[in-house]
Amino acid sequence: MRKENNRTLFNLIAPVYGLFYNRQKRRYAEVVRNAAPALDLTAYQSILDVGCGTGALCSVLSASGLSVTGVDSAEKMLAYARRQPENREIQFLQANVTQRLPFDDKRFDVSIASYVAHGMPKEERIKLYAEMSRVTRTAVVIFDYNQKRAFLTSLVEWLERGDYFRFIKSAESEMKNCVSEMSDCFSSVVVVDVGERASWYICTPA
């Protein structure tokens, strides 16, 4: 029921996200550029964007020369992403990462999930980590909040009833200790701050 409610919510607010598409693109481009010393995404060929929403990050990655696939559970988010002319070379698929994604093992060089993990309960985050690890060869990037809280963000996240507060307390250790089906999700986790309150949790698939 929770998954269905989340999909309904994101279908409903897709037009609002669309209003910020170009602003998101500029922000993502800045983050990708600034994070390059730690992990240069443009050095790879293929990337999966999990929870891609309206496709802003996909667009930035595609413009950098990567072969990009975006997945999201919300049909209206994907419809907006597909309408953008710069996204013609991007493959967008409706899929839920907490279930098995329609990709072979180690299909992508890199995978990334931007501000997805904190909104999930812990048991779903473990599924997210495990599935991203399964389909990725080199690096899994969890792009999300760090422990430096802001009042407005805390208020919004409290109203949304997500798992933000538990996530920011234990994100790194949670990823390092992630085990799914008796196997580690990751062999290492490196945290790189990419903004005042945001980090890339760069995880090496096990």
Summary of the structure (lengths in Angstrom):
residues: 206
radius of gyration: 15.7
end to end distance: 31.3
largest distance: 43.8
contacts: 666
relative contact order: 0.14
helix: 46%
strand: 25%
